[in-house]
Amino acid sequence: MSARPVPTLRVLWTHNFDPDKPNSQVYMNTAAAGVRARGVDLHLEYLGNLRSIPNVLRARRRVRELSKEFDLVHAQYGSACALATTAAVGVPRVLSIRGNDWSVHRERIGFYYIHTRLARVMTRLAIRRYDCVISVSNRMAGELRRVTGVPNVVTIPSPIDVTRFVPRDKREARAELGFAGDQRKWILFNALNLNDPIKRFPLAKAAFEMANAKRGDLELRVAHDLPHAMLPLYAAACDVILCTSETEGWPNSVKEALACNVPFVSTDVSDLREIARQEPTCRVCAPDAAALAGGICAALDTTGSSELRKYVAPMSLEASSNGLVGIYESLVASPRPSRSAAAHISVGD
């Protein structure tokens, strides 16, 4: 008698990453490809603009209906997306916290100041309704446990495709980009939105200008409007990546640079300090132009391990997919609350 086929795991991912801005979905789509490669029947559901109560309520109704067709639901972001996804009934719920859905902007009162605080409030309201919470960094995972009291927090960084982001000869990479013979030291700054105050692009420019005044051989390469397909070559052509963010979950651009053996100079965000303690070519600096400029010069003048790629091996698509699917399978196999307990949990949905 032949063995009975193992039923395919059906998983719903809910998100609010605007499909009209493809670069904002790159990392989610990369992760989705890895999970599907593990045999999971995965559906991505865009919940729309969730910046109004009617829209959130509509999203909740949609999630409640859709969840009946799946074995597990995974909210890809905190904030309103997390609130909407708590409407899923009868299935395990997983929540990914990525950064701006938890960390708050403190430097200037305005849209981001208010938006990040509202996002954090909604994340805190929703977080206890999830069977597992995934943080993209160890640092944020520790804060989530400490502030919310939720113990079921694990760290799985958003994956990068380490088969595309690989070390290359810088001269060849620059020639391919149309800069043959350029021997300057390239400093990479990467952000989707240069006007985002959390990324602090003016600070990056000031730090670069101070560093270049000392050395005179630097070139600032800003990657904010490039197709993501170009980034592996662009990152490999650079000498240092500069990150001046106020907060980050785990900066994907830094992961990509490390995968190309390109060191970073950064403000103290995410888990970067853990790497900088071990690698003399990587620097974590105060959010000050002079300090960052000094970090750039020191990183360029320091010789050290060129095997920075090893730090992103656990963030590969394969490693991330294995971790996610392992969590899914464990939760689906676990006994669910009784009907009366589930009814209690869903009060207010």
N, C-alpha and C positions, 0 to 999 in steps of 0.2 A: 504494500500500500504506500502510495506516495505521501510525502509530508504535506501537511496543510500549509498553504502560503501565509506568510506573515503579513497582516494587514498594513497598508501604507498609513503612516502617521500624517494626519491632516492638520495643518497649522495655519492660523490666521495672523498676519502681521498688520497691525494698525499703525498709521503714521500721518503726520501733517506736513511732510516735506513737499513743497510746491512742485508739481511735475513740469511747470513752465520754467523752472530753474534747474536744469539737469545736474549741474555740479553739486547742488545741495543733496542729491540723492545718490551720489556715486558710491559712498561707503555702505549705505544700506543695500543698494543693488549688488554690490560686490559680495556682501555677507549672504544675501539671498541666494546668489548663484552657488555659494559653497554649501549652504543647507540643502538646496535642491539636489546637488551632486551626491549628497548622502541618502537620497531616496525619499526625502520628505516631500509630500504634496503641499506646497506652500502658496498661499494667496496673499498678495499685498493689497491692502485697502486704504486708499487715500481718504481721510476723513474731512478734507476741505479746510477752509479758513475757520478756525475755532476761536476767533476774537469777539464772539458775541454769545450771549446765553442761548438764544434760539438755535444757533449753529451747533453749540455743544449738545443741546437736547436732541437735535436731529441726529447727530453723530451717535449718541447713546442708543437711540432707537435702532439705528442701523446696525450697531455692534450687537445689540441684544438679539436681533433676528439672525444675523450672520453666524453668531457663535453656536447656534444649534447645528450647524453643518460641519463643525470642526472638533478636533480632540483637545486643542489648546489654543489660547490666544496670547499673543505677545505684543504689547505696546512698545513701539520703537522710540518713544520719547516720553518724558514726564509732562508736567504742566497740564494743559487742557486735554491733550491726547491721553494722558494717564487717567484723568477723570472720566472721559468718555468711555474708555475701555473697561472701566470697572463695571459697566452694564452687562458684560458677558456673563452668562449664567450656565451653571452645570459643568464647567470646564476649568482646568487650571489656568491661572493668569500669571504671566511673566511681564516684568517691566524693566526696560533699559533706561538708565539715567546717563545722560551724555555730557552735561556741562552747564549750558545756559538754562537748563530746566531745574538747576539746583543752585548754582553759584550766582551771586548778585553783583551788579555793577555799582561801585561806590564813588567813582571819581567825579561825576557830573550829573546833576539832577536834570532829567529829561526823559525821553522815551525809554531808553535802555534801563535807566535807573528804576523806573516804575515797572516796566515790563518784566525784568528779571525777578523783582520782588513778588509780583503776582504769580509768575511761573513757579517760584519756590513754594508759595502758599498752596497752590493747587497740587503740586507734587506731594507736599506733606499731607494734604487731605486724602490723597489717593493711595499712598504708598503701603498702608497697612492692609489694603484690600488685595494684595498680590501674594501669591505663593512663593515667588522668588523674585528678587530684585538684582539686576545686573548693573554693576558700575563699570565704567570704562577705565578707571584707574584705581590703584590701591589707596591713594590719598583720599579720593572722594568716597570710596567704600567705607573707610574708617570714620569719616565725618558723618556719613549717612547712619551708620550704626550708633554713633555717639549721640547725634541730635535727635533721631527719630525713635531710637530704641528698637528698631527692627533688626533682628539677628540674621535673617535669611538673605544676606547680601553677598554676592560673589563678584569677583573681578574678571571680566572678559573684555579686553580692549576691542574696539572696532577693528576688523581685519584690514590688512593691505595685501595686495597681490605681490608677493615677493618674487614671483617669476617675471614680473614686469619691471619692478624697481630693483635694479641690480647695479653693482659697481661697473663703471666704464672708464676707459681712458679719457681724461678731460679734454685733451686736444682733439680727439676724434669726435667727442660729443659736441664740442663747440663748432667744429668744422661742419658737422651735420646740421647744426642750427644756423649756419651762415656766418660764423665768427671765427673762421680759420685764422690761426696765428695770434689770436687774442691771448696774451699772457698775463693779463691783470687777474687779481684775486676777485672772484665773483662772490658777492654776498646775496643770498636768496632771501626774499621776503614773500610769503605766500598767504593770501587771504581772499576769500570770496568777495568781501566788501571792504574797500579801503576806508570807507567812512564810518565803519563800525568802531565806536569809541573803545570797545573792549579789546580790539586788536592793537590800538594805539600806534597807527602808522606814522603820525608825526614824530613820535618818540623814536621809532625805527630810523626815520630819515635823519633826525638830529644826531643819533648815535653813529650812523654811517658817516655823516659829514665830519664829525669829530675824529673818527678813526681814519678817514681818508686824509684829513689834514695832517695827521701824524705820518702816514705811510706814503700817500700819493699814488698808490697802485691799485686802488679798489674800484669796483664797479657794482652798483646796486642793481640787482635783477628782481623786478617785481612781477610775480606771477599771480595776477588776480582775474584776468580775463582769457586765460589760455584754456583750450580744450584739455580735459583731463588726460587724454591719450598722449599729449605732448609732455606731460610732467615727468615721466621717468627719465627721458633724455635731458630735460631742463635741470632736474635735481642733480643728476650725475655730473653735469657740466660745472656745478658750483663748488666752491671751496668751504663755505660755511652757510648754514641757515640761521637766520636771525628771527627770534620769536619775542615779541614785546607785549604779549597779551596780559591783561589784568587777571583773567581767569581762563582756564582750559580744562576740559575733561581729560583727554589725551590728544594733543595736537597731531592730527593725521599727517600734516605736512612735515613735521619733525620725524615721525615714523618713516615716512617715505625717504627722507634725506638719510637717516641712519641706515636704511636698507641699501643705500648707494654708498655707504661708508663716508658720508658727509657729516662732520660734527656740527653741533648746535651751540649758539650763544643765546641764552634765554633768561627771561624773568623767572621767578620761582613759582612755576605752575606745575600741576599734575605730578608725575613721578620723575620728572627730569633731574631733580637733585640727586636721586639715587644713582643715576647713571653718571652724572658729573663727578660724584665722589670717587668713582672708579676710573674715569677716563680724563686724562689731563687735557685732551683737545676739546672737551666739552665744558662749557662754563655756564653757571647760573649766577646772575647778577641782580643787584638792586634795580628797581625801575627808574633809573636815572641815566641820562644820555652819556655822561662821562664814564659811569661804571660799565655800561654796555659797550661803549667804544673801547675801553680798556680790555674788556672781555674779547672783543673781536680781534684786537691786535695780539693779545696773548694766545688765543686759539690758533691764529695763523702762524705764530712764531714757535709753537710747541710741537714737538714730535712725540708721538705716542702710538698706541694701538690703532691700526687701521681697520681692525675687525669690529667696527661698530655695528655691523649687521646682526651680530649675535643677539643684540638686545631686542630686536623685533621678531626673532624667530618664534617666540610664543604668540605673536600677533599675526601670524600667517593665516591665510584663509583656511588652510587645513586644520590648524590648531583651534581656531575660533569655531569652525563648524563642528568639530568633534565635541567641544565644550558645550555648545548650544544644544546639539542633538542629545547629548548625554543628559542634560537637565530636562529636556522635553520628555525623554523616555522615562526618566525617574518619576517625574510628576504625573504623567499619564498612568503609570503603573501603580501609583499610590492610591489608597482608598480615598474617595471623595467624601465630604461632609454629608451627613444624613439629610434627607429632604427638609426636615424642620430646621436644621442648622443652616442649610443653604438658604432657606427662606429668610432666616434672621439676617444672614450676611447681606442679602440683596435688598434689605429695607432701604427705601429712598431711590431705588433705580427706576 
